[in-house]
Amino acid sequence: MQRLGCFKSCRQLLRSICEGAAKPASSPRSYSRGPSSFGLLFDIDGVLIRGRTPIPEAKQCFRNLVDRNGKYKVPVVFVTNAGNCMRQTKAEHLSHLLEVEVSPDQVMLSHSPLRMFTQFHKMCVLASGQGPVEEVAHNLGFEDVVTIDMLRDAYPVLDVVDHDRRPKDSIPPTKGLRPIDAIILFGEPIRWETNLQLIIDVLLTSGKPGKSWTATKYPHIPVLACNMDLLWMAEARNPRFGHGMFLVCLESLYKKITGYDLKYEALIGKPSVVTYNYAELLIRQQAETLGWKTPVKTLYAIGDNPMADIYGANLYNRYLQASRRTKAKVQAKSCGGGADPTAEAVDSKMTATEMGGAAYGSEEELPEGCSSILVCTGVYSRDQEELPSDPAQTVTEQRIFHGHRDFRFDPTLTQPSFVVQDVKEAVELVFQQEGWPLV
């Protein structure tokens, strides 16, 4: 995967985008004041809800997070790998289920960081997923969007797996479309066979699906993928296939046909660092609104998926430690000291893929760390798995690597800082750690 070199200051760009996106439609939100400096990052599926059903402890938990006026006591951001809707829609859904007000500036979907990939915004992009994908793409800044349905309508003979959807009598004429410059994979589609076929068509024709396939033009046009979750938890007893499973299928098909690996310009959503970097900026904004004078020192990421939520939080914590050590290294050099070999060792563990495809750099003060909290109400369950006491080992399920193929498997990153039964217990633990009362 290629590192995107066009971001001179990723965090500054993210901040400006967040500030523009976070402006409420009505009057500004007001928050309770608090003496501490921490923030909460909540996963949604398997932590707060199962499908469309709220987990009972979630409502109790959020009663403790707001005061009598419904104002939040601490900064809260919902970080989900879902991406089949608008932030406003997700905020309204959470407000209804949790019975507290959730604003769009507290919601981060898997595709939210795409706002910063401005070099693609004027390109003609093919968008795959479900829900209002065209509206979502435009909202993120993409100006020229083609959906899978639009592509299928323009080229009627491409989608033939389902015989009921094939042209019955005469073949309709091809309408044709402008060449496609890049592909954005928002999330798992409804008709996998249609999306897989048409995406392969676009990849093998350099964005001109009416032409003949050619596997010689490699690498292919850029592909940006959101949400790498192999599995997620809904109402069923066992986990369901996620967008990560769709990516596995697409990667396998492309390699089977061409002999080459499918390459991504960027992989975003948990567990990529860019996702947590974006979420931290939202936390920072809320802390400023709360009137906190000191920077947020600690983030607590609460999730149910060891490979997405825990791995991502721990990877971000590693990035924070590397940043702190790099800063110390620079300060030591400026004072005539030598290089810090520990900083170089930590930095060497971070890859462009894990970073999410963007370069980083900022003079702003980052949090000191990010703690991961694993709940047992979703993908992970104590009834089926036991966490080993040795942190060099990992969750039993993860002995078979469920992460994306472009992420290196580091078993230590699936080891949570804390394991609790549910989200209510997680928040109680955080408040205890920070010396906060829950009343």
PESULHU-V744091 format. One record per residue. N is the residue number from 0. RES is the residue in three letters. PHI is phi as a letter, one per 30 degrees, with the letter a starting at -180 (999 if undefined). PSI is psi in degrees with one decimal (* if undefined). OMEGA is omega in whole degrees, 0 to 359 (none if undefined). Layout:
n=N res=RES phi=PHI psi=PSI omega=OMEGA
n=N res=RES phi=PHI psi=PSI omega=OMEGA
//
This chain:
n=0 res=MET phi=999 psi=139.1 omega=184
n=1 res=GLN phi=d psi=136.7 omega=175
n=2 res=ARG phi=d psi=134.8 omega=179
n=3 res=LEU phi=d psi=113.9 omega=186
n=4 res=GLY phi=c psi=3.1 omega=188
n=5 res=CYS phi=d psi=-4.4 omega=182
n=6 res=PHE phi=c psi=100.8 omega=180
n=7 res=LYS phi=d psi=-31.0 omega=180
n=8 res=SER phi=a psi=86.7 omega=187
n=9 res=CYS phi=d psi=-44.4 omega=185
n=10 res=ARG phi=d psi=-35.7 omega=177
n=11 res=GLN phi=d psi=-40.6 omega=179
n=12 res=LEU phi=d psi=-42.9 omega=178
n=13 res=LEU phi=d psi=-42.4 omega=181
n=14 res=ARG phi=d psi=-45.2 omega=181
n=15 res=SER phi=d psi=-37.0 omega=179
n=16 res=ILE phi=d psi=-45.5 omega=181
n=17 res=CYS phi=d psi=-42.1 omega=181
n=18 res=GLU phi=d psi=-36.8 omega=178
n=19 res=GLY phi=d psi=-37.2 omega=183
n=20 res=ALA phi=d psi=-21.5 omega=188
n=21 res=ALA phi=d psi=-1.9 omega=180
n=22 res=LYS phi=d psi=122.0 omega=182
n=23 res=PRO phi=d psi=156.3 omega=181
n=24 res=ALA phi=d psi=-30.5 omega=182
n=25 res=SER phi=c psi=-140.3 omega=181
n=26 res=SER phi=d psi=152.5 omega=181
n=27 res=PRO phi=d psi=145.3 omega=177
n=28 res=ARG phi=d psi=150.6 omega=175
n=29 res=SER phi=b psi=149.8 omega=186
n=30 res=TYR phi=b psi=160.0 omega=173
n=31 res=SER phi=d psi=154.9 omega=177
n=32 res=ARG phi=d psi=147.4 omega=178
n=33 res=GLY phi=b psi=150.7 omega=185
n=34 res=PRO phi=d psi=-15.3 omega=189
n=35 res=SER phi=c psi=-174.9 omega=185
n=36 res=SER phi=b psi=71.3 omega=176
n=37 res=PHE phi=b psi=164.2 omega=179
n=38 res=GLY phi=b psi=156.9 omega=183
n=39 res=LEU phi=c psi=129.6 omega=175
n=40 res=LEU phi=c psi=115.8 omega=182
n=41 res=PHE phi=c psi=126.3 omega=162
n=42 res=ASP phi=d psi=164.4 omega=183
n=43 res=ILE phi=c psi=-65.0 omega=183
n=44 res=ASP phi=d psi=125.6 omega=181
n=45 res=GLY phi=i psi=-11.5 omega=179
n=46 res=VAL phi=c psi=-48.9 omega=181
n=47 res=LEU phi=c psi=-32.2 omega=182
n=48 res=ILE phi=b psi=160.4 omega=170
n=49 res=ARG phi=b psi=103.1 omega=187
n=50 res=GLY phi=i psi=-114.6 omega=178
n=51 res=ARG phi=c psi=7.8 omega=183
n=52 res=THR phi=c psi=122.9 omega=179
n=53 res=PRO phi=d psi=142.2 omega=173
n=54 res=ILE phi=d psi=125.5 omega=188
n=55 res=PRO phi=e psi=-40.8 omega=183
n=56 res=GLU phi=d psi=-20.7 omega=181
n=57 res=ALA phi=d psi=-43.5 omega=179
n=58 res=LYS phi=d psi=-44.1 omega=179
n=59 res=GLN phi=d psi=-40.4 omega=181
n=60 res=CYS phi=e psi=-46.8 omega=185
n=61 res=PHE phi=d psi=-18.7 omega=172
n=62 res=ARG phi=d psi=-31.0 omega=179
n=63 res=ASN phi=d psi=-17.5 omega=184
n=64 res=LEU phi=c psi=-8.9 omega=178
n=65 res=VAL phi=b psi=156.0 omega=179
n=66 res=ASP phi=d psi=-168.6 omega=184
n=67 res=ARG phi=d psi=-23.1 omega=180
n=68 res=ASN phi=c psi=6.3 omega=180
n=69 res=GLY phi=i psi=13.6 omega=180
n=70 res=LYS phi=c psi=138.5 omega=184
n=71 res=TYR phi=d psi=140.1 omega=179
n=72 res=LYS phi=d psi=-29.5 omega=182
n=73 res=VAL phi=b psi=161.0 omega=176
n=74 res=PRO phi=d psi=133.4 omega=181
n=75 res=VAL phi=b psi=129.1 omega=174
n=76 res=VAL phi=b psi=134.9 omega=177
n=77 res=PHE phi=c psi=115.6 omega=184
n=78 res=VAL phi=c psi=105.4 omega=183
n=79 res=THR phi=b psi=150.9 omega=175
n=80 res=ASN phi=d psi=-0.5 omega=174
n=81 res=ALA phi=d psi=152.9 omega=181
n=82 res=GLY phi=a psi=24.7 omega=184
n=83 res=ASN phi=c psi=23.7 omega=180
n=84 res=CYS phi=a psi=177.9 omega=176
n=85 res=MET phi=d psi=157.2 omega=179
n=86 res=ARG phi=d psi=-38.0 omega=180
n=87 res=GLN phi=d psi=-42.7 omega=180
n=88 res=THR phi=d psi=-44.3 omega=180
n=89 res=LYS phi=d psi=-39.4 omega=179
n=90 res=ALA phi=d psi=-43.1 omega=179
n=91 res=GLU phi=d psi=-39.4 omega=180
n=92 res=HIS phi=d psi=-44.8 omega=180
n=93 res=LEU phi=d psi=-39.0 omega=178
n=94 res=SER phi=e psi=-41.9 omega=180
n=95 res=HIS phi=d psi=-44.5 omega=185
n=96 res=LEU phi=d psi=-39.3 omega=185
n=97 res=LEU phi=c psi=-12.0 omega=179
n=98 res=GLU phi=i psi=32.0 omega=170
n=99 res=VAL phi=b psi=158.5 omega=180
n=100 res=GLU phi=d psi=127.3 omega=174
n=101 res=VAL phi=b psi=124.7 omega=181
n=102 res=SER phi=c psi=157.3 omega=181
n=103 res=PRO phi=e psi=-30.5 omega=181
n=104 res=ASP phi=d psi=-2.5 omega=174
n=105 res=GLN phi=c psi=-2.3 omega=185
n=106 res=VAL phi=c psi=129.8 omega=175
n=107 res=MET phi=b psi=114.9 omega=178
n=108 res=LEU phi=c psi=168.0 omega=184
n=109 res=SER phi=d psi=-31.4 omega=184
n=110 res=HIS phi=d psi=-2.7 omega=185
n=111 res=SER phi=e psi=-41.5 omega=180
n=112 res=PRO phi=d psi=-11.1 omega=179
n=113 res=LEU phi=d psi=-14.8 omega=176
n=114 res=ARG phi=e psi=-28.5 omega=184
n=115 res=MET phi=d psi=-9.3 omega=182
n=116 res=PHE phi=d psi=61.6 omega=190
n=117 res=THR phi=d psi=-21.7 omega=181
n=118 res=GLN phi=d psi=-12.4 omega=178
n=119 res=PHE phi=c psi=-9.4 omega=191
n=120 res=HIS phi=d psi=-26.9 omega=179
n=121 res=LYS phi=c psi=-3.0 omega=178
n=122 res=MET phi=d psi=159.6 omega=170
n=123 res=CYS phi=d psi=116.8 omega=185
n=124 res=VAL phi=c psi=143.0 omega=173
n=125 res=LEU phi=c psi=124.3 omega=182
n=126 res=ALA phi=c psi=126.5 omega=179
n=127 res=SER phi=c psi=141.7 omega=179
n=128 res=GLY phi=l psi=-153.2 omega=175
n=129 res=GLN phi=b psi=167.2 omega=186
n=130 res=GLY phi=i psi=-162.4 omega=184
n=131 res=PRO phi=d psi=64.5 omega=187
n=132 res=VAL phi=d psi=-36.3 omega=181
n=133 res=GLU phi=d psi=-44.1 omega=179
n=134 res=GLU phi=d psi=-41.8 omega=179
n=135 res=VAL phi=d psi=-46.6 omega=181
n=136 res=ALA phi=d psi=-44.6 omega=179
n=137 res=HIS phi=d psi=-40.0 omega=180
n=138 res=ASN phi=d psi=-29.5 omega=179
n=139 res=LEU phi=d psi=-10.2 omega=178
n=140 res=GLY phi=j psi=-4.0 omega=181
n=141 res=PHE phi=d psi=130.2 omega=189
n=142 res=GLU phi=c psi=-29.6 omega=185
n=143 res=ASP phi=b psi=97.7 omega=189
n=144 res=VAL phi=c psi=132.5 omega=173
n=145 res=VAL phi=c psi=127.8 omega=177
n=146 res=THR phi=c psi=167.2 omega=177
n=147 res=ILE phi=d psi=-40.0 omega=179
n=148 res=ASP phi=d psi=-39.4 omega=177
n=149 res=MET phi=d psi=-40.2 omega=179
n=150 res=LEU phi=d psi=-42.0 omega=179
n=151 res=ARG phi=d psi=-37.8 omega=179
n=152 res=ASP phi=d psi=-35.2 omega=181
n=153 res=ALA phi=d psi=-30.5 omega=181
n=154 res=TYR phi=b psi=82.6 omega=190
n=155 res=PRO phi=d psi=-20.6 omega=185
n=156 res=VAL phi=c psi=2.3 omega=183
n=157 res=LEU phi=d psi=-32.6 omega=186
n=158 res=ASP phi=c psi=98.4 omega=188
n=159 res=VAL phi=b psi=4.2 omega=182
n=160 res=VAL phi=d psi=-46.6 omega=177
n=161 res=ASP phi=d psi=109.4 omega=184
n=162 res=HIS phi=d psi=-24.9 omega=179
n=163 res=ASP phi=d psi=-17.6 omega=180
n=164 res=ARG phi=c psi=-3.3 omega=179
n=165 res=ARG phi=d psi=151.4 omega=175
n=166 res=PRO phi=e psi=132.0 omega=187
n=167 res=LYS phi=d psi=-52.4 omega=185
n=168 res=ASP phi=c psi=-101.1 omega=179
n=169 res=SER phi=d psi=148.6 omega=180
n=170 res=ILE phi=d psi=122.9 omega=180
n=171 res=PRO phi=d psi=150.2 omega=179
n=172 res=PRO phi=d psi=150.0 omega=176
n=173 res=THR phi=d psi=129.7 omega=181
n=174 res=LYS phi=d psi=-33.6 omega=181
n=175 res=GLY phi=i psi=151.8 omega=178
n=176 res=LEU phi=b psi=164.4 omega=174
n=177 res=ARG phi=d psi=152.3 omega=180
n=178 res=PRO phi=e psi=141.5 omega=180
n=179 res=ILE phi=c psi=129.6 omega=184
n=180 res=ASP phi=c psi=-26.1 omega=183
n=181 res=ALA phi=a psi=161.6 omega=181
n=182 res=ILE phi=b psi=133.3 omega=176
n=183 res=ILE phi=c psi=122.5 omega=180
n=184 res=LEU phi=c psi=100.3 omega=184
n=185 res=PHE phi=d psi=-38.2 omega=184
n=186 res=GLY phi=l psi=177.9 omega=183
n=187 res=GLU phi=d psi=131.8 omega=179
n=188 res=PRO phi=d psi=176.2 omega=177
n=189 res=ILE phi=d psi=-48.9 omega=179
n=190 res=ARG phi=c psi=94.2 omega=183
n=191 res=TRP phi=d psi=-40.3 omega=185
n=192 res=GLU phi=d psi=-37.5 omega=179
n=193 res=THR phi=d psi=-48.9 omega=181
n=194 res=ASN phi=d psi=-42.9 omega=179
n=195 res=LEU phi=d psi=-45.8 omega=181
n=196 res=GLN phi=d psi=-50.0 omega=186
n=197 res=LEU phi=d psi=-33.3 omega=176
n=198 res=ILE phi=d psi=-41.9 omega=176
n=199 res=ILE phi=d psi=-42.0 omega=177
n=200 res=ASP phi=e psi=-45.7 omega=181
n=201 res=VAL phi=d psi=-41.8 omega=180
n=202 res=LEU phi=d psi=-40.9 omega=185
n=203 res=LEU phi=d psi=-1.2 omega=178
n=204 res=THR phi=b psi=14.9 omega=181
n=205 res=SER phi=h psi=41.5 omega=175
n=206 res=GLY phi=i psi=10.2 omega=179
n=207 res=LYS phi=b psi=78.5 omega=189
n=208 res=PRO phi=d psi=-11.3 omega=176
n=209 res=GLY phi=d psi=-10.2 omega=180
n=210 res=LYS phi=d psi=176.1 omega=178
n=211 res=SER phi=d psi=150.3 omega=177
n=212 res=TRP phi=d psi=145.9 omega=168
n=213 res=THR phi=a psi=121.4 omega=181
n=214 res=ALA phi=c psi=2.9 omega=183
n=215 res=THR phi=d psi=-22.2 omega=180
n=216 res=LYS phi=d psi=91.5 omega=184
n=217 res=TYR phi=b psi=135.0 omega=6
n=218 res=PRO phi=d psi=161.1 omega=183
n=219 res=HIS phi=d psi=-178.8 omega=178
n=220 res=ILE phi=d psi=156.7 omega=185
n=221 res=PRO phi=d psi=142.1 omega=175
n=222 res=VAL phi=b psi=126.5 omega=176
n=223 res=LEU phi=c psi=125.2 omega=184
n=224 res=ALA phi=c psi=137.1 omega=176
n=225 res=CYS phi=c psi=143.7 omega=174
n=226 res=ASN phi=i psi=101.9 omega=180
n=227 res=MET phi=c psi=10.4 omega=183
n=228 res=ASP phi=d psi=119.6 omega=175
n=229 res=LEU phi=d psi=-41.5 omega=183
n=230 res=LEU phi=b psi=155.4 omega=173
n=231 res=TRP phi=b psi=165.9 omega=188
n=232 res=MET phi=c psi=123.0 omega=175
n=233 res=ALA phi=c psi=-145.2 omega=182
n=234 res=GLU phi=d psi=-24.0 omega=183
n=235 res=ALA phi=d psi=156.8 omega=181
n=236 res=ARG phi=d psi=-34.3 omega=183
n=237 res=ASN phi=c psi=155.9 omega=181
n=238 res=PRO phi=d psi=155.5 omega=180
n=239 res=ARG phi=c psi=158.8 omega=178
n=240 res=PHE phi=d psi=136.1 omega=176
n=241 res=GLY phi=c psi=-171.2 omega=182
n=242 res=HIS phi=d psi=-27.6 omega=176
n=243 res=GLY phi=e psi=-34.5 omega=178
n=244 res=MET phi=d psi=-38.6 omega=176
n=245 res=PHE phi=d psi=-40.5 omega=178
n=246 res=LEU phi=d psi=-38.8 omega=177
n=247 res=VAL phi=e psi=-43.9 omega=179
n=248 res=CYS phi=d psi=-45.9 omega=181
n=249 res=LEU phi=d psi=-44.2 omega=179
n=250 res=GLU phi=d psi=-42.2 omega=180
n=251 res=SER phi=d psi=-42.5 omega=179
n=252 res=LEU phi=d psi=-45.2 omega=182
n=253 res=TYR phi=d psi=-44.3 omega=181
n=254 res=LYS phi=d psi=-36.9 omega=180
n=255 res=LYS phi=d psi=-37.5 omega=183
n=256 res=ILE phi=d psi=-41.7 omega=189
n=257 res=THR phi=c psi=-23.2 omega=187
n=258 res=GLY phi=i psi=-2.1 omega=180
n=259 res=TYR phi=c psi=158.2 omega=174
n=260 res=ASP phi=d psi=137.9 omega=171
n=261 res=LEU phi=d psi=131.8 omega=182
n=262 res=LYS phi=c psi=143.9 omega=179
n=263 res=TYR phi=c psi=134.7 omega=172
n=264 res=GLU phi=d psi=-32.6 omega=177
n=265 res=ALA phi=a psi=144.0 omega=172
n=266 res=LEU phi=b psi=113.4 omega=184
n=267 res=ILE phi=b psi=172.5 omega=192
n=268 res=GLY phi=j psi=167.8 omega=178
n=269 res=LYS phi=d psi=137.8 omega=12
n=270 res=PRO phi=c psi=23.0 omega=183
n=271 res=SER phi=d psi=147.5 omega=183
n=272 res=VAL phi=d psi=-35.1 omega=182
n=273 res=VAL phi=e psi=-32.1 omega=179
n=274 res=THR phi=d psi=-45.9 omega=180
n=275 res=TYR phi=d psi=-31.4 omega=177
n=276 res=ASN phi=d psi=-40.8 omega=178
n=277 res=TYR phi=d psi=-43.6 omega=180
n=278 res=ALA phi=d psi=-36.7 omega=180
n=279 res=GLU phi=d psi=-34.5 omega=177
n=280 res=LEU phi=d psi=-36.5 omega=176
n=281 res=LEU phi=d psi=-40.0 omega=176
n=282 res=ILE phi=d psi=-43.8 omega=180
n=283 res=ARG phi=e psi=-42.9 omega=179
n=284 res=GLN phi=d psi=-42.4 omega=179
n=285 res=GLN phi=d psi=-38.5 omega=179
n=286 res=ALA phi=d psi=-39.4 omega=178
n=287 res=GLU phi=d psi=-39.5 omega=178
n=288 res=THR phi=d psi=-34.6 omega=177
n=289 res=LEU phi=d psi=-18.7 omega=182
n=290 res=GLY phi=j psi=13.6 omega=179
n=291 res=TRP phi=d psi=133.4 omega=182
n=292 res=LYS phi=d psi=-25.1 omega=182
n=293 res=THR phi=c psi=148.8 omega=179
n=294 res=PRO phi=d psi=153.8 omega=176
n=295 res=VAL phi=d psi=121.5 omega=185
n=296 res=LYS phi=c psi=-34.7 omega=186
n=297 res=THR phi=b psi=136.8 omega=171
n=298 res=LEU phi=c psi=141.8 omega=175
n=299 res=TYR phi=c psi=116.6 omega=181
n=300 res=ALA phi=c psi=118.1 omega=184
n=301 res=ILE phi=c psi=121.9 omega=182
n=302 res=GLY phi=a psi=173.3 omega=183
n=303 res=ASP phi=c psi=-8.6 omega=186
n=304 res=ASN phi=c psi=111.1 omega=182
n=305 res=PRO phi=e psi=-34.6 omega=185
n=306 res=MET phi=d psi=-23.5 omega=179
n=307 res=ALA phi=c psi=-63.4 omega=187
n=308 res=ASP phi=d psi=-49.8 omega=183
n=309 res=ILE phi=d psi=-47.0 omega=179
n=310 res=TYR phi=e psi=-45.0 omega=182
n=311 res=GLY phi=d psi=-44.9 omega=180
n=312 res=ALA phi=d psi=-42.4 omega=179
n=313 res=ASN phi=d psi=-35.3 omega=177
n=314 res=LEU phi=d psi=-40.8 omega=178
n=315 res=TYR phi=d psi=-38.8 omega=177
n=316 res=ASN phi=d psi=-38.9 omega=177
n=317 res=ARG phi=d psi=-40.9 omega=177
n=318 res=TYR phi=d psi=-42.2 omega=179
n=319 res=LEU phi=d psi=-42.5 omega=179
n=320 res=GLN phi=d psi=-40.1 omega=178
n=321 res=ALA phi=d psi=-40.1 omega=180
n=322 res=SER phi=d psi=-41.7 omega=180
n=323 res=ARG phi=d psi=-41.9 omega=182
n=324 res=ARG phi=d psi=-34.8 omega=177
n=325 res=THR phi=d psi=-41.7 omega=178
n=326 res=LYS phi=d psi=-42.4 omega=179
n=327 res=ALA phi=d psi=-36.2 omega=179
n=328 res=LYS phi=d psi=-44.9 omega=180
n=329 res=VAL phi=d psi=-42.2 omega=180
n=330 res=GLN phi=d psi=-38.2 omega=179
n=331 res=ALA phi=d psi=-40.6 omega=179
n=332 res=LYS phi=d psi=-40.5 omega=181
n=333 res=SER phi=d psi=-23.1 omega=179
n=334 res=CYS phi=c psi=7.7 omega=179
n=335 res=GLY phi=j psi=8.8 omega=180
n=336 res=GLY phi=d psi=174.6 omega=180
n=337 res=GLY phi=d psi=179.8 omega=180
n=338 res=ALA phi=d psi=153.2 omega=178
n=339 res=ASP phi=c psi=103.6 omega=183
n=340 res=PRO phi=d psi=-26.4 omega=179
n=341 res=THR phi=d psi=-41.3 omega=179
n=342 res=ALA phi=d psi=-43.3 omega=180
n=343 res=GLU phi=d psi=-37.1 omega=181
n=344 res=ALA phi=d psi=-41.3 omega=179
n=345 res=VAL phi=d psi=-44.6 omega=181
n=346 res=ASP phi=e psi=-35.0 omega=184
n=347 res=SER phi=d psi=-15.5 omega=181
n=348 res=LYS phi=d psi=-11.7 omega=183
n=349 res=MET phi=c psi=127.8 omega=178
n=350 res=THR phi=c psi=162.9 omega=179
n=351 res=ALA phi=d psi=-36.6 omega=179
n=352 res=THR phi=d psi=-45.7 omega=180
n=353 res=GLU phi=d psi=-31.2 omega=178
n=354 res=MET phi=d psi=-22.8 omega=178
n=355 res=GLY phi=j psi=3.6 omega=176
n=356 res=GLY phi=j psi=6.1 omega=183
n=357 res=ALA phi=b psi=151.4 omega=175
n=358 res=ALA phi=d psi=154.9 omega=183
n=359 res=TYR phi=b psi=161.2 omega=177
n=360 res=GLY phi=l psi=128.1 omega=182
n=361 res=SER phi=a psi=150.6 omega=175
n=362 res=GLU phi=d psi=-9.0 omega=182
n=363 res=GLU phi=d psi=153.5 omega=181
n=364 res=GLU phi=d psi=124.8 omega=179
n=365 res=LEU phi=d psi=162.3 omega=173
n=366 res=PRO phi=e psi=158.3 omega=179
n=367 res=GLU phi=d psi=-27.3 omega=181
n=368 res=GLY phi=a psi=169.4 omega=177
n=369 res=CYS phi=b psi=117.4 omega=180
n=370 res=SER phi=c psi=139.1 omega=181
n=371 res=SER phi=c psi=133.9 omega=180
n=372 res=ILE phi=b psi=120.4 omega=182
n=373 res=LEU phi=c psi=124.7 omega=175
n=374 res=VAL phi=c psi=160.7 omega=187
n=375 res=CYS phi=c psi=28.1 omega=184
n=376 res=THR phi=c psi=8.1 omega=183
n=377 res=GLY phi=b psi=-124.4 omega=182
n=378 res=VAL phi=e psi=-42.7 omega=179
n=379 res=TYR phi=c psi=136.4 omega=178
n=380 res=SER phi=b psi=133.0 omega=178
n=381 res=ARG phi=d psi=-26.1 omega=181
n=382 res=ASP phi=d psi=-27.6 omega=183
n=383 res=GLN phi=c psi=-24.8 omega=186
n=384 res=GLU phi=b psi=153.9 omega=174
n=385 res=GLU phi=b psi=136.2 omega=176
n=386 res=LEU phi=d psi=127.9 omega=179
n=387 res=PRO phi=d psi=149.5 omega=179
n=388 res=SER phi=d psi=-26.0 omega=180
n=389 res=ASP phi=d psi=113.9 omega=182
n=390 res=PRO phi=d psi=-13.1 omega=176
n=391 res=ALA phi=d psi=-16.6 omega=175
n=392 res=GLN phi=c psi=-174.0 omega=183
n=393 res=THR phi=b psi=178.4 omega=178
n=394 res=VAL phi=e psi=138.9 omega=185
n=395 res=THR phi=e psi=-44.7 omega=181
n=396 res=GLU phi=e psi=-34.0 omega=187
n=397 res=GLN phi=d psi=3.9 omega=170
n=398 res=ARG phi=d psi=-25.3 omega=166
n=399 res=ILE phi=c psi=116.3 omega=189
n=400 res=PHE phi=d psi=117.3 omega=180
n=401 res=HIS phi=c psi=2.3 omega=179
n=402 res=GLY phi=d psi=175.8 omega=180
n=403 res=HIS phi=d psi=148.1 omega=185
n=404 res=ARG phi=d psi=-22.6 omega=181
n=405 res=ASP phi=d psi=-0.2 omega=174
n=406 res=PHE phi=c psi=131.7 omega=177
n=407 res=ARG phi=d psi=141.0 omega=181
n=408 res=PHE phi=d psi=109.6 omega=174
n=409 res=ASP phi=c psi=101.4 omega=184
n=410 res=PRO phi=e psi=-30.4 omega=182
n=411 res=THR phi=d psi=-23.3 omega=182
n=412 res=LEU phi=d psi=-10.4 omega=176
n=413 res=THR phi=c psi=0.1 omega=180
n=414 res=GLN phi=d psi=112.3 omega=183
n=415 res=PRO phi=d psi=156.9 omega=174
n=416 res=SER phi=d psi=-36.8 omega=181
n=417 res=PHE phi=b psi=150.3 omega=172
n=418 res=VAL phi=b psi=126.8 omega=179
n=419 res=VAL phi=b psi=171.1 omega=182
n=420 res=GLN phi=d psi=-44.9 omega=185
n=421 res=ASP phi=b psi=179.4 omega=186
n=422 res=VAL phi=d psi=-32.1 omega=177
n=423 res=LYS phi=d psi=-43.9 omega=178
n=424 res=GLU phi=d psi=-33.3 omega=179
n=425 res=ALA phi=d psi=-46.6 omega=181
n=426 res=VAL phi=d psi=-39.3 omega=177
n=427 res=GLU phi=e psi=-39.8 omega=178
n=428 res=LEU phi=d psi=-44.9 omega=180
n=429 res=VAL phi=d psi=-47.3 omega=181
n=430 res=PHE phi=d psi=-35.6 omega=177
n=431 res=GLN phi=d psi=-42.9 omega=179
n=432 res=GLN phi=d psi=-36.9 omega=183
n=433 res=GLU phi=c psi=-3.5 omega=179
n=434 res=GLY phi=i psi=30.3 omega=180
n=435 res=TRP phi=c psi=141.6 omega=171
n=436 res=PRO phi=d psi=152.5 omega=180
n=437 res=LEU phi=c psi=13.4 omega=179
n=438 res=VAL phi=c psi=* omega=none
//
